[in-house]
């Protein structure tokens, strides 16, 4: 989910980075609108979104070990990608 992606990244991320983690089957833009409306995510600079630390920890605590490991591996690959590919998830 979008919340799982943001929690795993642990830093503000844009829609492209979120989509890279959740995959094409998830309607991430609609999810972002809903999460913003429910105040579960926060809009940040440069079109990125972040989570409050408490929300992030609750989401991570709810993940089973396999899902958390898979998301962490995908997030590590994304963050270590060349800047041109991952500028949407790097800190400004």
PABA-499731 format. One line per 4 residues: number of its first residue (from 1); their letters; for each residue x negated, y negated, z negated of C-alpha. Coordinates in pm, 1 decimal, padded with zeros to 6 digits. Each point is the difference from the previous one (the first is absolute). Last residue first. Example, Ala and Ser with C-alpha at 12.3 -4.5 7.8 and 13.67 -1.06 7.14 Angstrom:
% PABA-499731
2 = SA = -01367.0/00106.0/-00714.0 | 00137.0/00344.0/-00066.0
This chain:
% PABA-499731
92 = XXXX = -01647.9/-01811.3/00082.9 | 00035.5/00350.4/-00135.1 | 00010.2/00267.6/00264.2 | 00326.2/00161.7/00101.4
88 = XXXX = 00093.7/-00177.1/00321.6 | -00361.2/-00024.5/00114.6 | 00004.9/00378.4/00037.7 | -00062.5/00068.1/00367.6
84 = XXXX = -00218.9/-00297.3/00081.1 | -00177.3/00042.1/-00333.9 | -00119.2/00348.9/00092.5 | 00173.6/00272.5/-00200.1
80 = XXXX = -00107.1/00054.1/-00363.6 | 00332.9/-00128.2/-00133.1 | 00201.0/00225.9/00229.5 | -00203.1/00313.2/-00069.1
76 = XXXX = 00018.6/-00062.7/-00374.4 | 00376.9/-00054.1/00027.9 | 00044.4/00330.0/00186.4 | -00201.2/00185.7/-00264.6
72 = XXXX = 00191.2/-00167.5/-00282.9 | 00332.3/00081.6/00167.7 | -00089.0/00367.8/00034.5 | -00131.6/00020.0/-00357.1
68 = XXXX = 00311.9/-00167.4/-00140.4 | 00225.3/00232.0/00198.8 | -00187.3/00309.3/-00120.1 | -00013.4/-00113.6/-00362.7
64 = XXXX = 00371.2/-00080.0/-00029.2 | 00089.4/-00366.5/00010.3 | 00210.9/-00150.5/-00278.5 | -00295.6/-00135.7/-00197.6
60 = XXXX = -00113.4/-00187.9/00311.3 | 00338.7/-00169.8/00033.5 | 00010.0/-00092.2/-00369.1 | -00356.8/-00134.4/00017.9
56 = XXXX = 00076.6/-00220.3/00300.2 | 00318.2/-00133.2/-00159.2 | -00193.9/-00096.4/-00314.5 | -00282.9/-00156.2/00202.4
52 = XXXX = 00240.6/-00221.3/00195.8 | -00000.3/00102.2/00362.0 | -00128.6/-00180.8/00305.4 | 00107.4/-00102.8/00346.7
48 = XXXX = -00199.8/-00161.3/00278.1 | 00117.3/-00256.6/00251.9 | -00317.4/-00209.2/-00022.2 | 00057.2/-00092.7/-00365.0
44 = XXXX = 00210.2/00218.9/-00229.7 | 00364.6/00102.4/-00014.5 | 00070.9/00202.7/-00313.8 | 00143.5/00348.8/-00017.0
40 = XXXX = 00269.5/00148.2/-00223.4 | 00209.5/-00317.7/00010.3 | 00311.8/00190.1/00119.2 | 00023.7/-00234.1/00299.7
36 = XXXX = -00372.2/00044.8/00064.9 | 00037.5/00377.8/-00016.7 | 00291.3/-00013.3/00245.6 | -00187.5/-00218.3/00248.5
32 = XXXX = -00311.8/00217.8/-00030.5 | 00207.2/00315.7/00054.8 | 00149.9/-00146.9/00316.7 | -00352.7/-00073.1/00124.7
28 = XXXX = -00126.2/00344.4/-00101.7 | 00258.4/00202.8/00191.0 | -00183.6/00322.6/-00081.2 | -00047.8/00256.2/00280.5
24 = XXXX = -00297.0/-00190.5/00142.4 | -00234.4/00080.9/-00286.3 | -00007.1/-00108.8/-00362.9 | -00370.5/-00080.8/-00013.9
20 = XXXX = -00051.6/-00170.6/00336.0 | 00335.6/-00175.3/-00039.3 | -00117.6/-00156.6/-00326.6 | -00319.3/-00120.4/00164.5
16 = XXXX = 00196.2/-00150.0/00289.7 | 00258.6/-00159.6/-00233.6 | -00260.0/-00191.7/-00195.6 | -00172.1/00107.8/-00318.5
12 = XXXX = -00063.4/-00147.8/-00343.3 | -00230.7/00222.0/-00205.0 | 00033.3/00330.4/-00182.8 | 00008.6/00196.8/00324.0
8 = XXXX = 00177.6/00285.6/-00177.6 | 00266.6/-00221.7/-00151.5 | 00065.7/-00171.2/00332.0 | 00034.0/00331.5/00184.0
4 = XXXX = 00215.8/00156.4/-00272.1 | 00230.0/-00303.2/00001.6 | 00031.2/00021.6/00380.0 | 00096.6/00365.4/-00024.1
